[in-house]
Amino acid sequence: MKAALLLAAKGVGTTSPNPPVGAVLYQGDQLIGMGYHEKAGESHAERRAIQNAIEQGFANKLKDSVLYVTLEPCSSYGKTPPCTSAILEAGIGRVVYGMNDPDKRHRGRARAVLEAGGVKVQCGVYEEACKAFLRPWEYSIRTGLPWVTAKVACTLDSRMSRGKERWISCPESLKYAHELRLQSDAILTGGVTVRTDNPAFTIREPLSKMPICKQQPWRVILTRNRALLPNDAQIFTDAFADRTIIYEKVECLKDVLRELNERYGVIRLLLECGGNLLRQFLEQGLVQEWVQDIAPIIGGGTNLMIPGNFLPREIRLREVTVQQADVDYILRGILEASED
């Protein structure tokens, strides 16, 4: 199952609105096939693993083999046929999956279909790891909203800008930020950021290789007045101008998030904005994950990370990790009560 999860990770950022799923096939102790869901509308992990086994000349070993897959196999027709049919056709003898499908319409159906076809089924292997990995997708299924990761870069004194330098983050931290973009379906910011920084909000130098099938993320801009955004801004003039979405005079942030999920298939949303808009997202409980790049700089600037007085309530992080990126430190965690 660990091997299947490693494969599934290759699909993060390219499968939405579908989940990233990995699968491996074993005949005894021999690995005979592997696959992962690469892009929405294309073959799922189970079918790719079966096809991989056939291409390697192991078609005769599929019968009574064991399939390990991170998520309950699909059992209904969508853009592709159900994976349960492929499993039965291949003669696979046993299926082990990490977690049940969180969608109530499909949960548990795979077990019934497969067992009716004589396949042994086991669920819940390495379950917590599979659930943690698929948490953004599960959240979107349950709420109809994208999983929002707030990414901030600040100095030691919590400033989001410097005097004469544009970047707060060191080059290694910038690569980490681009890796977050690679994993995301959209980036959201405010009109002030567009006017002040003229950002591109594209993936340029991530830590890992960018898949060929990965599209640049949607660039979502919230502004009080569209006319105040400069027409020569990069988001309007570069090769990905058609990936820019403008929302004007927004009254309800949750309505924007819901539309991004339903209309544009956004499962993972990266928030890269100024402090005022960040505060609004936090006050309304719309942030699920926090990534903070802390640079060893004391700047004393005017742009605070979260301006204003105390938030309505304190927010703690759980599952906190801290890693060093050259001279910077990157803190990451899940906001408490964010999944209620």
N, C-alpha and C positions, 0 to 999 in steps of 0.2 A: 504493500500500500504506500510505503514511503517512496518507492520508485515511481508509482503512479502519480503521486503528488508532485514530484519533481517535474514530471512531464506536463502536468496540468499547469504549472507555473509559466510554461512557455506560451500559454494562450491568454494570460492576463493582459488586458488592454486591447484585444482583437476580437473577442467572441461576443461582446455585448450586442443584443440584450440576452444572449445565452450565457450560461456559466462556463468557466474554464474547467475542463475535465480531462483527466489522464487515465489511461488503462494499460495494463500489461497482461500478457497471456503466458501461462506456464504449462508445460507437459512434464509432470514430475518436477525435477530440479532444473529443467532446461527452459530458459526464456525463449519463446518461439515468436512472440509478436509484441509490439508496443505502438501506442498512438495517443494523440491528444487532439482535442477540438481546437482547430486553428482559427476558424472564422465563421461567423453566423451564416447559415445557409449552406455550409459545406459539411462533409461527413463528420459524425460525432466520434468521440474517442474509441468507443467499442468497435465500430465498423473499421476505423483506421487500424486498430490493433489486429483485427482479423485479416484485413487486406495485407498488412505488413507480414503476417505469418505466411500467407499464400505466396507473396512475392519472394520470400526467403526459401521457398520450397518445403514449407512445413504444413501444407494443406492436409496431409495424411495424419498429422499429429493434433489437429484441431478437435477431433472426436475425444470426448472425455477430458479435455484440457480444463484448466482453471483460469477464469478471468477475474482479475482484480481491478476495480474501477472506483474512483473517488466518490461518485454520486450514483444513486439509484438510476439504472438505465431507463431511458424514456420508453414509454409504452403506447404512445399515441402519435398520429401523423401530424407533422408540422411542415417545415420546409424540406425535411428529409423523412424517410420512413422510420418507424420505431426501431430502436436498437434491440428490443426484445426479440423481434422477428429475425434479425441477423444472428443473434445468439443461438436461437433455436435451429435455424437453418445450418449453422456451422457445426452443430452437434456438441457444443461445449457442455461439459458435464456439471460444472459447478461455477457459481458466480458469487463473488465476495465484494460487497460495496461498503464504502465508508459511512455514508449517511443516507437517510431517506430523503426523497424529494420534498422540499418544504411547501410546495404548492399542493393545497388540499385536494385539488382536482385529480392529481396523479399519484399522491403519496400511497405507497404500498401496492400499487397496481402491478409493478414489475414482478414482485414476489409471486403474486397470484398467477400471472401469465406464465412465468418461467417454471414454477412448480407444477402447473398443469401440464407443461410439456416435458416433465421428467427431469428438470434441472434442479440440483440442490442449490439452496440460496442461504447466504449468511450476510447479515447486516450489522453494522456497528463496529467494524474493525478499524482501529486508529481513528475513531469517530470524532474526538475532540479536535484533533489536528485538521481533519477534513472540514469540520464546521467552522473553525477559525479561518481557514483558507477561503471558504466560500461565503464568509460573513457578509461582504458587500452585496453579493447577488441575493442571498437569503433576505437581507434587509429590504432590498428593492421589491422582492416578490411580496413580502409581508405588508409593506407600507405604501407601495406605489411611488416611492421617492428614491432618488439616487443616494448612495452612500457618500457623504461629504467629508473630504479630508482637507482641513485647513493647514496650509503650509505658510509659515512665517519665517523671515530671516531678520534677526535683530542683533543689536549690540548688547554688551553686558548691562547697559543702563536702559534696555528695552526700547531703543530707538529703531525705527524702520528706515532711516535714511542717514546719509553721511554728508559732511560739508561739501567737499570737492570731488569725492569719489562716487561713482554710480553704484558699484556693487558692494554689498555688505559681506556676502559669502565669498569664501576662497574658491579657486577653480575646482577643487575636488568636491566641495559642497554643491557647486552649480551642477556638476554631473549628477549628483544625487537628486537634485531638483528636476533635472530632465528625465531621470529614471521614473520619478513620480508622474511626470507628464506622459511618459510612455505607457504607464499602467492605467491612465485615466482616459475617459471618453470625452471629457469636456473640462475646460478651465473657465472659471467665472471670476470676473473682476468688476470694478466700478469705472465710471466715466472719468473720474479724477485721475486714476492710474493711467488711463489711456492718454489723457491730455498732458500729464506730467512726464511720464517715462517713455511714451511711444513704444510699448512692448510688442514683440512678435508673438509671444505665447505659442511657440512651436517647439518641437522636439529636435534638438540639434546634436548634443553630445551626451547621451545617456551612458550609464555605467555598463549596460549590456547592449548587444547588437540589436538594432531596430528591425523587427520583422518586415519583410517586403509587403505583407498584407496590411500593415498598420497604417491607418489614415492619421493625418494630423488631427489632434483633438479639436472639437468644436470650441470656438472662442466666444464666450457669452459675456456680453457687456450690459450692465445695468446703469442707466443714466436718467437724469431728470429731463434732459433736453438733448435729443439727437443732433440738433443743429450745432451744439457746442463741441461736438467731436470733430477733430480736424479731418478733412477729406483725404489728406495725404498720409494719414496714419498707416502704419504697416498692416494693421488688421484689415484695411480696406484696399490696399494696393499690392500686396504680395501675391504669390502664386496660390495661396489658400484663402483668398478673400471670400470664396463661397462657403467657407467653414465658420464665418463670423455671424453671430446672432445678436441682435440688439433688442433689449427690452427697455421701453421708455415709461417713466412715471409709474414704477412698480408699487403697488399697494400691498401685495401679499407675496412674500418671498416663497412661501410654501407652494403657491400656485405656479410660480416659475419653475420650481424644482419638479413639480408633478408633470408639467408640460414637457420639460426636458426628458423625463423618463418615458412618457407615453408617446411623444411625437418623434423624438430623436434617439430613443433607445439608450439614453445615458444611465448607466448603472453606477459608475464611479466618477464623481465630480471633484475636481481639485480647485480649492478656493485660494486664489492668489490676489489678494486685494489690500486696500488700505485699512487703517484701524477702525474707522467709523462703520464701514460695511461689515467688517469682521465682528464688531460688537453686536450689530443687529442679528447676525446669524447665531451668535452665542446666546443672546438674550432670548431668541425664539426657539432654542433647543434644536437647531438644524445642523449642527456639526457632530459627526460621529467619531472622527479621528483627528489627532493633532500631531503635526510635525513641526518642530521648531529648530531652526539652525541658529546657533548662538556663536557669534564671532567674538574673539578676544579684543574687543574695541570698546573704549568708553568715549562716546561721541558728544553727548549732551545736546543733541538736536531737538527739534520741535515735534517731529512726527512720532508720537508714542505708538507702541504696538496696539494697545487698547486705550484710547483716550477716554476722558470722562471720569466719573466717580465709580464706586464699586458696582460690580454686576449684581443683578437681583439675587443671585445665589452663587456661592463658590462652586467651582467645578473641579473635581479631582480626576486624575488620569489613573487608569489601571493598565496592566500588561505593559508597563513602561520599559523601554529599551533606550540605552544611550550608547552612541558610537562616535568615535573620533574620525573626522575627515580632515586630514592635515592639521591645521591649527584650530579648526572649528569643532564644535560638538553638536551632534544631531540627536535631539530628544524626540521620542515618538511614543504615543500611547493612545488608548481608547478612552473617550470621555465617559465618565460614569453616567448611568441612566440614559445614555444616548439611544439605547435600543428599546426603551419603554414605548 
